[in-house]
Amino acid sequence: MKRIVFGVVWFLVLFFGILFVGSAVVGGIAGSRTQGQQQGAIVGERAGRAFGEKYGTMILLGSLLIAVAGSATGVLPGTRTRED
């Protein structure tokens, strides 16, 4: 049961972490190429959303695959079997 809970936690951490970092990087790059802070914020937000829409499914499936495989094999922290 512990492995399943940690597997779900790892899935959420991976999915939201990768999506957040990717959107932030893309949005920051797009926003820095515009004139003015307000305009940059608008362009950056749109670029971040476009990144999420384009790559969201791939990130979801990749995170799920890593979480399931890592939990099943005990590679991810918190999913190892206890050695008594």
PyMOL Python script that loads the backbone (N, CA, C, O; Angstrom):
from pymol import cmd

cmd.read_pdbstr("""\
ATOM      1  N   MET A   1       0.820  -1.193   0.000  1.00  0.00           N
ATOM      2  CA  MET A   1       0.000   0.000   0.000  1.00  0.00           C
ATOM      3  C   MET A   1       0.869   1.263   0.000  1.00  0.00           C
ATOM      4  O   MET A   1       0.537   2.267  -0.629  1.00  0.00           O
ATOM      5  N   LYS A   2       1.994   1.180   0.727  1.00  0.00           N
ATOM      6  CA  LYS A   2       2.896   2.317   0.810  1.00  0.00           C
ATOM      7  C   LYS A   2       3.474   2.660  -0.560  1.00  0.00           C
ATOM      8  O   LYS A   2       3.618   3.833  -0.905  1.00  0.00           O
ATOM      9  N   ARG A   3       3.802   1.639  -1.329  1.00  0.00           N
ATOM     10  CA  ARG A   3       4.341   1.865  -2.676  1.00  0.00           C
ATOM     11  C   ARG A   3       3.335   2.586  -3.566  1.00  0.00           C
ATOM     12  O   ARG A   3       3.708   3.470  -4.337  1.00  0.00           O
ATOM     13  N   ILE A   4       2.087   2.219  -3.463  1.00  0.00           N
ATOM     14  CA  ILE A   4       1.052   2.852  -4.287  1.00  0.00           C
ATOM     15  C   ILE A   4       0.914   4.321  -3.932  1.00  0.00           C
ATOM     16  O   ILE A   4       0.832   5.171  -4.819  1.00  0.00           O
ATOM     17  N   VAL A   5       0.888   4.625  -2.643  1.00  0.00           N
ATOM     18  CA  VAL A   5       0.761   6.019  -2.203  1.00  0.00           C
ATOM     19  C   VAL A   5       1.959   6.833  -2.677  1.00  0.00           C
ATOM     20  O   VAL A   5       1.796   7.933  -3.205  1.00  0.00           O
ATOM     21  N   PHE A   6       3.151   6.299  -2.490  1.00  0.00           N
ATOM     22  CA  PHE A   6       4.346   7.012  -2.944  1.00  0.00           C
ATOM     23  C   PHE A   6       4.395   7.113  -4.468  1.00  0.00           C
ATOM     24  O   PHE A   6       4.895   8.102  -5.004  1.00  0.00           O
ATOM     25  N   GLY A   7       3.883   6.104  -5.168  1.00  0.00           N
ATOM     26  CA  GLY A   7       3.808   6.171  -6.621  1.00  0.00           C
ATOM     27  C   GLY A   7       2.909   7.305  -7.094  1.00  0.00           C
ATOM     28  O   GLY A   7       3.240   8.013  -8.046  1.00  0.00           O
ATOM     29  N   VAL A   8       1.774   7.474  -6.430  1.00  0.00           N
ATOM     30  CA  VAL A   8       0.865   8.574  -6.769  1.00  0.00           C
ATOM     31  C   VAL A   8       1.514   9.920  -6.452  1.00  0.00           C
ATOM     32  O   VAL A   8       1.410  10.865  -7.233  1.00  0.00           O
ATOM     33  N   VAL A   9       2.178  10.000  -5.312  1.00  0.00           N
ATOM     34  CA  VAL A   9       2.867  11.241  -4.941  1.00  0.00           C
ATOM     35  C   VAL A   9       3.949  11.570  -5.969  1.00  0.00           C
ATOM     36  O   VAL A   9       4.060  12.717  -6.402  1.00  0.00           O
ATOM     37  N   TRP A  10       4.737  10.588  -6.359  1.00  0.00           N
ATOM     38  CA  TRP A  10       5.786  10.817  -7.353  1.00  0.00           C
ATOM     39  C   TRP A  10       5.199  11.230  -8.697  1.00  0.00           C
ATOM     40  O   TRP A  10       5.760  12.086  -9.382  1.00  0.00           O
ATOM     41  N   PHE A  11       4.076  10.630  -9.081  1.00  0.00           N
ATOM     42  CA  PHE A  11       3.428  11.026 -10.327  1.00  0.00           C
ATOM     43  C   PHE A  11       3.039  12.498 -10.286  1.00  0.00           C
ATOM     44  O   PHE A  11       3.302  13.237 -11.234  1.00  0.00           O
ATOM     45  N   LEU A  12       2.423  12.922  -9.206  1.00  0.00           N
ATOM     46  CA  LEU A  12       1.994  14.323  -9.079  1.00  0.00           C
ATOM     47  C   LEU A  12       3.193  15.274  -9.070  1.00  0.00           C
ATOM     48  O   LEU A  12       3.170  16.320  -9.718  1.00  0.00           O
ATOM     49  N   VAL A  13       4.227  14.902  -8.338  1.00  0.00           N
ATOM     50  CA  VAL A  13       5.424  15.750  -8.276  1.00  0.00           C
ATOM     51  C   VAL A  13       6.066  15.871  -9.655  1.00  0.00           C
ATOM     52  O   VAL A  13       6.425  16.968 -10.082  1.00  0.00           O
ATOM     53  N   LEU A  14       6.206  14.759 -10.341  1.00  0.00           N
ATOM     54  CA  LEU A  14       6.821  14.784 -11.672  1.00  0.00           C
ATOM     55  C   LEU A  14       5.966  15.571 -12.666  1.00  0.00           C
ATOM     56  O   LEU A  14       6.478  16.421 -13.395  1.00  0.00           O
ATOM     57  N   PHE A  15       4.675  15.287 -12.692  1.00  0.00           N
ATOM     58  CA  PHE A  15       3.801  15.937 -13.674  1.00  0.00           C
ATOM     59  C   PHE A  15       3.766  17.449 -13.474  1.00  0.00           C
ATOM     60  O   PHE A  15       4.048  18.209 -14.400  1.00  0.00           O
ATOM     61  N   PHE A  16       3.423  17.876 -12.277  1.00  0.00           N
ATOM     62  CA  PHE A  16       3.314  19.315 -12.041  1.00  0.00           C
ATOM     63  C   PHE A  16       4.679  20.002 -12.069  1.00  0.00           C
ATOM     64  O   PHE A  16       4.779  21.150 -12.502  1.00  0.00           O
ATOM     65  N   GLY A  17       5.722  19.326 -11.617  1.00  0.00           N
ATOM     66  CA  GLY A  17       7.049  19.915 -11.636  1.00  0.00           C
ATOM     67  C   GLY A  17       7.561  20.151 -13.044  1.00  0.00           C
ATOM     68  O   GLY A  17       8.050  21.237 -13.355  1.00  0.00           O
ATOM     69  N   ILE A  18       7.453  19.141 -13.896  1.00  0.00           N
ATOM     70  CA  ILE A  18       7.914  19.285 -15.277  1.00  0.00           C
ATOM     71  C   ILE A  18       7.068  20.311 -16.016  1.00  0.00           C
ATOM     72  O   ILE A  18       7.601  21.135 -16.759  1.00  0.00           O
ATOM     73  N   LEU A  19       5.761  20.269 -15.820  1.00  0.00           N
ATOM     74  CA  LEU A  19       4.877  21.218 -16.492  1.00  0.00           C
ATOM     75  C   LEU A  19       5.152  22.645 -16.029  1.00  0.00           C
ATOM     76  O   LEU A  19       5.163  23.568 -16.843  1.00  0.00           O
ATOM     77  N   PHE A  20       5.372  22.833 -14.739  1.00  0.00           N
ATOM     78  CA  PHE A  20       5.649  24.161 -14.200  1.00  0.00           C
ATOM     79  C   PHE A  20       6.976  24.709 -14.721  1.00  0.00           C
ATOM     80  O   PHE A  20       7.044  25.847 -15.185  1.00  0.00           O
ATOM     81  N   VAL A  21       8.022  23.901 -14.642  1.00  0.00           N
ATOM     82  CA  VAL A  21       9.343  24.357 -15.076  1.00  0.00           C
ATOM     83  C   VAL A  21       9.349  24.630 -16.577  1.00  0.00           C
ATOM     84  O   VAL A  21       9.888  25.646 -17.015  1.00  0.00           O
ATOM     85  N   GLY A  22       8.764  23.751 -17.358  1.00  0.00           N
ATOM     86  CA  GLY A  22       8.720  23.951 -18.801  1.00  0.00           C
ATOM     87  C   GLY A  22       7.958  25.201 -19.193  1.00  0.00           C
ATOM     88  O   GLY A  22       8.411  25.973 -20.038  1.00  0.00           O
ATOM     89  N   SER A  23       6.795  25.400 -18.579  1.00  0.00           N
ATOM     90  CA  SER A  23       5.998  26.590 -18.876  1.00  0.00           C
ATOM     91  C   SER A  23       6.713  27.859 -18.431  1.00  0.00           C
ATOM     92  O   SER A  23       6.658  28.880 -19.118  1.00  0.00           O
ATOM     93  N   ALA A  24       7.376  27.799 -17.296  1.00  0.00           N
ATOM     94  CA  ALA A  24       8.088  28.977 -16.801  1.00  0.00           C
ATOM     95  C   ALA A  24       9.251  29.346 -17.713  1.00  0.00           C
ATOM     96  O   ALA A  24       9.471  30.526 -17.988  1.00  0.00           O
ATOM     97  N   VAL A  25       9.982  28.368 -18.175  1.00  0.00           N
ATOM     98  CA  VAL A  25      11.114  28.646 -19.060  1.00  0.00           C
ATOM     99  C   VAL A  25      10.626  29.211 -20.386  1.00  0.00           C
ATOM    100  O   VAL A  25      11.148  30.222 -20.856  1.00  0.00           O
ATOM    101  N   VAL A  26       9.637  28.574 -20.990  1.00  0.00           N
ATOM    102  CA  VAL A  26       9.110  29.048 -22.271  1.00  0.00           C
ATOM    103  C   VAL A  26       8.486  30.431 -22.119  1.00  0.00           C
ATOM    104  O   VAL A  26       8.709  31.310 -22.951  1.00  0.00           O
ATOM    105  N   GLY A  27       7.714  30.623 -21.067  1.00  0.00           N
ATOM    106  CA  GLY A  27       7.096  31.927 -20.828  1.00  0.00           C
ATOM    107  C   GLY A  27       8.117  33.005 -20.553  1.00  0.00           C
ATOM    108  O   GLY A  27       7.964  34.138 -21.009  1.00  0.00           O
ATOM    109  N   GLY A  28       9.158  32.670 -19.812  1.00  0.00           N
ATOM    110  CA  GLY A  28      10.209  33.649 -19.527  1.00  0.00           C
ATOM    111  C   GLY A  28      10.972  34.059 -20.765  1.00  0.00           C
ATOM    112  O   GLY A  28      11.290  35.235 -20.948  1.00  0.00           O
ATOM    113  N   ILE A  29      11.264  33.099 -21.609  1.00  0.00           N
ATOM    114  CA  ILE A  29      11.973  33.412 -22.850  1.00  0.00           C
ATOM    115  C   ILE A  29      11.109  34.281 -23.755  1.00  0.00           C
ATOM    116  O   ILE A  29      11.577  35.280 -24.300  1.00  0.00           O
ATOM    117  N   ALA A  30       9.851  33.896 -23.910  1.00  0.00           N
ATOM    118  CA  ALA A  30       8.957  34.672 -24.774  1.00  0.00           C
ATOM    119  C   ALA A  30       8.710  36.068 -24.206  1.00  0.00           C
ATOM    120  O   ALA A  30       8.665  37.042 -24.958  1.00  0.00           O
ATOM    121  N   GLY A  31       8.551  36.173 -22.897  1.00  0.00           N
ATOM    122  CA  GLY A  31       8.296  37.467 -22.273  1.00  0.00           C
ATOM    123  C   GLY A  31       9.480  38.403 -22.317  1.00  0.00           C
ATOM    124  O   GLY A  31       9.314  39.622 -22.359  1.00  0.00           O
ATOM    125  N   SER A  32      10.679  37.838 -22.306  1.00  0.00           N
ATOM    126  CA  SER A  32      11.873  38.688 -22.318  1.00  0.00           C
ATOM    127  C   SER A  32      12.153  39.289 -23.686  1.00  0.00           C
ATOM    128  O   SER A  32      12.935  40.232 -23.804  1.00  0.00           O
ATOM    129  N   ARG A  33      11.530  38.759 -24.696  1.00  0.00           N
ATOM    130  CA  ARG A  33      11.757  39.255 -26.053  1.00  0.00           C
ATOM    131  C   ARG A  33      10.791  40.376 -26.454  1.00  0.00           C
ATOM    132  O   ARG A  33      10.782  40.797 -27.611  1.00  0.00           O
ATOM    133  N   THR A  34       9.998  40.851 -25.528  1.00  0.00           N
ATOM    134  CA  THR A  34       9.038  41.910 -25.834  1.00  0.00           C
ATOM    135  C   THR A  34       9.416  43.187 -25.098  1.00  0.00           C
ATOM    136  O   THR A  34      10.210  43.171 -24.158  1.00  0.00           O
ATOM    137  N   GLN A  35       8.840  44.275 -25.539  1.00  0.00           N
ATOM    138  CA  GLN A  35       9.077  45.577 -24.914  1.00  0.00           C
ATOM    139  C   GLN A  35       8.020  45.820 -23.845  1.00  0.00           C
ATOM    140  O   GLN A  35       6.828  45.657 -24.105  1.00  0.00           O
ATOM    141  N   GLY A  36       8.437  46.199 -22.671  1.00  0.00           N
ATOM    142  CA  GLY A  36       7.512  46.553 -21.596  1.00  0.00           C
ATOM    143  C   GLY A  36       7.147  45.363 -20.729  1.00  0.00           C
ATOM    144  O   GLY A  36       7.039  44.229 -21.195  1.00  0.00           O
ATOM    145  N   GLN A  37       6.964  45.660 -19.464  1.00  0.00           N
ATOM    146  CA  GLN A  37       6.684  44.602 -18.497  1.00  0.00           C
ATOM    147  C   GLN A  37       5.295  44.008 -18.684  1.00  0.00           C
ATOM    148  O   GLN A  37       5.142  42.787 -18.636  1.00  0.00           O
ATOM    149  N   GLN A  38       4.289  44.834 -18.894  1.00  0.00           N
ATOM    150  CA  GLN A  38       2.923  44.338 -19.072  1.00  0.00           C
ATOM    151  C   GLN A  38       2.817  43.469 -20.320  1.00  0.00           C
ATOM    152  O   GLN A  38       2.242  42.382 -20.282  1.00  0.00           O
ATOM    153  N   GLN A  39       3.368  43.950 -21.409  1.00  0.00           N
ATOM    154  CA  GLN A  39       3.326  43.202 -22.657  1.00  0.00           C
ATOM    155  C   GLN A  39       4.085  41.884 -22.525  1.00  0.00           C
ATOM    156  O   GLN A  39       3.642  40.858 -23.040  1.00  0.00           O
ATOM    157  N   GLY A  40       5.219  41.909 -21.841  1.00  0.00           N
ATOM    158  CA  GLY A  40       6.001  40.693 -21.633  1.00  0.00           C
ATOM    159  C   GLY A  40       5.256  39.672 -20.798  1.00  0.00           C
ATOM    160  O   GLY A  40       5.336  38.473 -21.064  1.00  0.00           O
ATOM    161  N   ALA A  41       4.527  40.137 -19.786  1.00  0.00           N
ATOM    162  CA  ALA A  41       3.753  39.227 -18.950  1.00  0.00           C
ATOM    163  C   ALA A  41       2.641  38.549 -19.749  1.00  0.00           C
ATOM    164  O   ALA A  41       2.386  37.356 -19.582  1.00  0.00           O
ATOM    165  N   ILE A  42       1.993  39.307 -20.607  1.00  0.00           N
ATOM    166  CA  ILE A  42       0.911  38.750 -21.428  1.00  0.00           C
ATOM    167  C   ILE A  42       1.456  37.726 -22.418  1.00  0.00           C
ATOM    168  O   ILE A  42       0.909  36.631 -22.556  1.00  0.00           O
ATOM    169  N   VAL A  43       2.531  38.087 -23.100  1.00  0.00           N
ATOM    170  CA  VAL A  43       3.140  37.172 -24.074  1.00  0.00           C
ATOM    171  C   VAL A  43       3.679  35.933 -23.377  1.00  0.00           C
ATOM    172  O   VAL A  43       3.521  34.824 -23.887  1.00  0.00           O
ATOM    173  N   GLY A  44       4.310  36.099 -22.222  1.00  0.00           N
ATOM    174  CA  GLY A  44       4.847  34.968 -21.472  1.00  0.00           C
ATOM    175  C   GLY A  44       3.764  34.017 -21.006  1.00  0.00           C
ATOM    176  O   GLY A  44       3.940  32.800 -21.058  1.00  0.00           O
ATOM    177  N   GLU A  45       2.639  34.564 -20.549  1.00  0.00           N
ATOM    178  CA  GLU A  45       1.529  33.721 -20.116  1.00  0.00           C
ATOM    179  C   GLU A  45       0.969  32.916 -21.281  1.00  0.00           C
ATOM    180  O   GLU A  45       0.686  31.726 -21.142  1.00  0.00           O
ATOM    181  N   ARG A  46       0.812  33.554 -22.407  1.00  0.00           N
ATOM    182  CA  ARG A  46       0.295  32.846 -23.591  1.00  0.00           C
ATOM    183  C   ARG A  46       1.251  31.743 -24.041  1.00  0.00           C
ATOM    184  O   ARG A  46       0.817  30.655 -24.418  1.00  0.00           O
ATOM    185  N   ALA A  47       2.547  32.027 -24.002  1.00  0.00           N
ATOM    186  CA  ALA A  47       3.532  31.022 -24.403  1.00  0.00           C
ATOM    187  C   ALA A  47       3.534  29.841 -23.429  1.00  0.00           C
ATOM    188  O   ALA A  47       3.649  28.690 -23.850  1.00  0.00           O
ATOM    189  N   GLY A  48       3.408  30.121 -22.136  1.00  0.00           N
ATOM    190  CA  GLY A  48       3.355  29.050 -21.143  1.00  0.00           C
ATOM    191  C   GLY A  48       2.134  28.176 -21.310  1.00  0.00           C
ATOM    192  O   GLY A  48       2.213  26.954 -21.183  1.00  0.00           O
ATOM    193  N   ARG A  49       1.001  28.803 -21.595  1.00  0.00           N
ATOM    194  CA  ARG A  49      -0.224  28.029 -21.838  1.00  0.00           C
ATOM    195  C   ARG A  49      -0.102  27.177 -23.094  1.00  0.00           C
ATOM    196  O   ARG A  49      -0.539  26.026 -23.118  1.00  0.00           O
ATOM    197  N   ALA A  50       0.493  27.745 -24.131  1.00  0.00           N
ATOM    198  CA  ALA A  50       0.677  26.997 -25.381  1.00  0.00           C
ATOM    199  C   ALA A  50       1.586  25.786 -25.152  1.00  0.00           C
ATOM    200  O   ALA A  50       1.353  24.716 -25.716  1.00  0.00           O
ATOM    201  N   PHE A  51       2.622  25.959 -24.324  1.00  0.00           N
ATOM    202  CA  PHE A  51       3.502  24.846 -23.992  1.00  0.00           C
ATOM    203  C   PHE A  51       2.711  23.735 -23.303  1.00  0.00           C
ATOM    204  O   PHE A  51       2.856  22.561 -23.643  1.00  0.00           O
ATOM    205  N   GLY A  52       1.882  24.106 -22.340  1.00  0.00           N
ATOM    206  CA  GLY A  52       1.083  23.116 -21.621  1.00  0.00           C
ATOM    207  C   GLY A  52       0.104  22.394 -22.525  1.00  0.00           C
ATOM    208  O   GLY A  52      -0.095  21.186 -22.398  1.00  0.00           O
ATOM    209  N   GLU A  53      -0.507  23.132 -23.436  1.00  0.00           N
ATOM    210  CA  GLU A  53      -1.457  22.510 -24.356  1.00  0.00           C
ATOM    211  C   GLU A  53      -0.759  21.586 -25.346  1.00  0.00           C
ATOM    212  O   GLU A  53      -1.294  20.537 -25.706  1.00  0.00           O
ATOM    213  N   LYS A  54       0.422  21.970 -25.781  1.00  0.00           N
ATOM    214  CA  LYS A  54       1.133  21.183 -26.786  1.00  0.00           C
ATOM    215  C   LYS A  54       1.781  19.935 -26.185  1.00  0.00           C
ATOM    216  O   LYS A  54       1.705  18.853 -26.768  1.00  0.00           O
ATOM    217  N   TYR A  55       2.411  20.082 -25.037  1.00  0.00           N
ATOM    218  CA  TYR A  55       3.186  18.991 -24.459  1.00  0.00           C
ATOM    219  C   TYR A  55       2.562  18.369 -23.211  1.00  0.00           C
ATOM    220  O   TYR A  55       3.150  17.459 -22.627  1.00  0.00           O
ATOM    221  N   GLY A  56       1.404  18.830 -22.795  1.00  0.00           N
ATOM    222  CA  GLY A  56       0.780  18.339 -21.571  1.00  0.00           C
ATOM    223  C   GLY A  56       0.512  16.853 -21.569  1.00  0.00           C
ATOM    224  O   GLY A  56       0.773  16.175 -20.575  1.00  0.00           O
ATOM    225  N   THR A  57      -0.009  16.334 -22.676  1.00  0.00           N
ATOM    226  CA  THR A  57      -0.311  14.908 -22.753  1.00  0.00           C
ATOM    227  C   THR A  57       0.959  14.071 -22.691  1.00  0.00           C
ATOM    228  O   THR A  57       0.998  13.043 -22.014  1.00  0.00           O
ATOM    229  N   MET A  58       1.994  14.510 -23.395  1.00  0.00           N
ATOM    230  CA  MET A  58       3.262  13.783 -23.385  1.00  0.00           C
ATOM    231  C   MET A  58       3.873  13.802 -21.980  1.00  0.00           C
ATOM    232  O   MET A  58       4.411  12.791 -21.528  1.00  0.00           O
ATOM    233  N   ILE A  59       3.795  14.930 -21.295  1.00  0.00           N
ATOM    234  CA  ILE A  59       4.323  15.028 -19.937  1.00  0.00           C
ATOM    235  C   ILE A  59       3.515  14.147 -18.993  1.00  0.00           C
ATOM    236  O   ILE A  59       4.081  13.492 -18.117  1.00  0.00           O
ATOM    237  N   LEU A  60       2.196  14.126 -19.167  1.00  0.00           N
ATOM    238  CA  LEU A  60       1.328  13.282 -18.345  1.00  0.00           C
ATOM    239  C   LEU A  60       1.700  11.814 -18.498  1.00  0.00           C
ATOM    240  O   LEU A  60       1.880  11.113 -17.503  1.00  0.00           O
ATOM    241  N   LEU A  61       1.814  11.346 -19.733  1.00  0.00           N
ATOM    242  CA  LEU A  61       2.133   9.936 -19.973  1.00  0.00           C
ATOM    243  C   LEU A  61       3.547   9.590 -19.511  1.00  0.00           C
ATOM    244  O   LEU A  61       3.773   8.514 -18.957  1.00  0.00           O
ATOM    245  N   GLY A  62       4.488  10.488 -19.734  1.00  0.00           N
ATOM    246  CA  GLY A  62       5.862  10.249 -19.279  1.00  0.00           C
ATOM    247  C   GLY A  62       5.960  10.182 -17.763  1.00  0.00           C
ATOM    248  O   GLY A  62       6.652   9.321 -17.218  1.00  0.00           O
ATOM    249  N   SER A  63       5.274  11.082 -17.086  1.00  0.00           N
ATOM    250  CA  SER A  63       5.269  11.078 -15.620  1.00  0.00           C
ATOM    251  C   SER A  63       4.618   9.812 -15.080  1.00  0.00           C
ATOM    252  O   SER A  63       5.090   9.225 -14.106  1.00  0.00           O
ATOM    253  N   LEU A  64       3.535   9.399 -15.718  1.00  0.00           N
ATOM    254  CA  LEU A  64       2.850   8.174 -15.297  1.00  0.00           C
ATOM    255  C   LEU A  64       3.752   6.958 -15.494  1.00  0.00           C
ATOM    256  O   LEU A  64       3.835   6.093 -14.623  1.00  0.00           O
ATOM    257  N   LEU A  65       4.417   6.897 -16.626  1.00  0.00           N
ATOM    258  CA  LEU A  65       5.323   5.780 -16.905  1.00  0.00           C
ATOM    259  C   LEU A  65       6.481   5.734 -15.904  1.00  0.00           C
ATOM    260  O   LEU A  65       6.810   4.669 -15.381  1.00  0.00           O
ATOM    261  N   ILE A  66       7.088   6.876 -15.642  1.00  0.00           N
ATOM    262  CA  ILE A  66       8.198   6.924 -14.694  1.00  0.00           C
ATOM    263  C   ILE A  66       7.730   6.547 -13.288  1.00  0.00           C
ATOM    264  O   ILE A  66       8.416   5.800 -12.589  1.00  0.00           O
ATOM    265  N   ALA A  67       6.569   7.056 -12.869  1.00  0.00           N
ATOM    266  CA  ALA A  67       6.057   6.768 -11.523  1.00  0.00           C
ATOM    267  C   ALA A  67       5.711   5.290 -11.364  1.00  0.00           C
ATOM    268  O   ALA A  67       6.035   4.687 -10.341  1.00  0.00           O
ATOM    269  N   VAL A  68       5.054   4.703 -12.365  1.00  0.00           N
ATOM    270  CA  VAL A  68       4.676   3.291 -12.259  1.00  0.00           C
ATOM    271  C   VAL A  68       5.917   2.398 -12.295  1.00  0.00           C
ATOM    272  O   VAL A  68       6.071   1.508 -11.459  1.00  0.00           O
ATOM    273  N   ALA A  69       6.795   2.638 -13.263  1.00  0.00           N
ATOM    274  CA  ALA A  69       7.999   1.805 -13.377  1.00  0.00           C
ATOM    275  C   ALA A  69       8.924   1.994 -12.168  1.00  0.00           C
ATOM    276  O   ALA A  69       9.473   1.026 -11.641  1.00  0.00           O
ATOM    277  N   GLY A  70       9.089   3.236 -11.740  1.00  0.00           N
ATOM    278  CA  GLY A  70       9.959   3.503 -10.600  1.00  0.00           C
ATOM    279  C   GLY A  70       9.415   2.948  -9.294  1.00  0.00           C
ATOM    280  O   GLY A  70      10.181   2.504  -8.439  1.00  0.00           O
ATOM    281  N   SER A  71       8.094   2.972  -9.136  1.00  0.00           N
ATOM    282  CA  SER A  71       7.486   2.419  -7.924  1.00  0.00           C
ATOM    283  C   SER A  71       7.515   0.896  -7.938  1.00  0.00           C
ATOM    284  O   SER A  71       7.765   0.267  -6.910  1.00  0.00           O
ATOM    285  N   ALA A  72       7.262   0.310  -9.090  1.00  0.00           N
ATOM    286  CA  ALA A  72       7.241  -1.152  -9.189  1.00  0.00           C
ATOM    287  C   ALA A  72       8.617  -1.754  -8.949  1.00  0.00           C
ATOM    288  O   ALA A  72       8.737  -2.815  -8.336  1.00  0.00           O
ATOM    289  N   THR A  73       9.650  -1.081  -9.429  1.00  0.00           N
ATOM    290  CA  THR A  73      11.007  -1.610  -9.249  1.00  0.00           C
ATOM    291  C   THR A  73      11.656  -1.148  -7.953  1.00  0.00           C
ATOM    292  O   THR A  73      12.691  -1.684  -7.555  1.00  0.00           O
ATOM    293  N   GLY A  74      11.065  -0.163  -7.293  1.00  0.00           N
ATOM    294  CA  GLY A  74      11.629   0.340  -6.044  1.00  0.00           C
ATOM    295  C   GLY A  74      12.757   1.321  -6.243  1.00  0.00           C
ATOM    296  O   GLY A  74      13.538   1.557  -5.321  1.00  0.00           O
ATOM    297  N   VAL A  75      12.864   1.902  -7.429  1.00  0.00           N
ATOM    298  CA  VAL A  75      13.938   2.841  -7.728  1.00  0.00           C
ATOM    299  C   VAL A  75      13.682   4.204  -7.085  1.00  0.00           C
ATOM    300  O   VAL A  75      14.611   4.846  -6.595  1.00  0.00           O
ATOM    301  N   LEU A  76      12.443   4.637  -7.087  1.00  0.00           N
ATOM    302  CA  LEU A  76      12.111   5.950  -6.531  1.00  0.00           C
ATOM    303  C   LEU A  76      12.157   5.920  -5.002  1.00  0.00           C
ATOM    304  O   LEU A  76      11.786   4.920  -4.387  1.00  0.00           O
ATOM    305  N   PRO A  77      12.613   7.016  -4.390  1.00  0.00           N
ATOM    306  CA  PRO A  77      12.646   7.072  -2.932  1.00  0.00           C
ATOM    307  C   PRO A  77      11.256   6.838  -2.321  1.00  0.00           C
ATOM    308  O   PRO A  77      10.256   7.376  -2.796  1.00  0.00           O
ATOM    309  N   GLY A  78      11.218   6.052  -1.293  1.00  0.00           N
ATOM    310  CA  GLY A  78       9.974   5.738  -0.601  1.00  0.00           C
ATOM    311  C   GLY A  78       9.282   4.505  -1.120  1.00  0.00           C
ATOM    312  O   GLY A  78       8.266   4.091  -0.561  1.00  0.00           O
ATOM    313  N   THR A  79       9.807   3.900  -2.184  1.00  0.00           N
ATOM    314  CA  THR A  79       9.155   2.737  -2.765  1.00  0.00           C
ATOM    315  C   THR A  79       9.974   1.456  -2.624  1.00  0.00           C
ATOM    316  O   THR A  79       9.574   0.401  -3.117  1.00  0.00           O
ATOM    317  N   ARG A  80      11.105   1.550  -1.959  1.00  0.00           N
ATOM    318  CA  ARG A  80      11.931   0.366  -1.773  1.00  0.00           C
ATOM    319  C   ARG A  80      11.290  -0.576  -0.760  1.00  0.00           C
ATOM    320  O   ARG A  80      10.568  -0.146   0.140  1.00  0.00           O
ATOM    321  N   THR A  81      11.564  -1.861  -0.922  1.00  0.00           N
ATOM    322  CA  THR A  81      11.053  -2.823   0.050  1.00  0.00           C
ATOM    323  C   THR A  81      11.934  -2.786   1.291  1.00  0.00           C
ATOM    324  O   THR A  81      13.137  -2.539   1.217  1.00  0.00           O
ATOM    325  N   ARG A  82      11.313  -3.033   2.413  1.00  0.00           N
ATOM    326  CA  ARG A  82      12.046  -3.012   3.676  1.00  0.00           C
ATOM    327  C   ARG A  82      12.904  -4.234   3.837  1.00  0.00           C
ATOM    328  O   ARG A  82      12.463  -5.355   3.584  1.00  0.00           O
ATOM    329  N   GLU A  83      14.121  -4.023   4.255  1.00  0.00           N
ATOM    330  CA  GLU A  83      15.022  -5.122   4.536  1.00  0.00           C
ATOM    331  C   GLU A  83      15.162  -5.238   6.050  1.00  0.00           C
ATOM    332  O   GLU A  83      15.889  -4.471   6.681  1.00  0.00           O
ATOM    333  N   ASP A  84      14.456  -6.209   6.620  1.00  0.00           N
ATOM    334  CA  ASP A  84      14.478  -6.379   8.079  1.00  0.00           C
ATOM    335  C   ASP A  84      15.604  -7.245   8.532  1.00  0.00           C
ATOM    336  O   ASP A  84      15.757  -7.482   9.730  1.00  0.00           O
TER     337      ASP A  84
END
""", "prot")
cmd.dss("prot")
cmd.show_as("cartoon", "prot")
cmd.util.cbc("prot")
cmd.orient("prot")
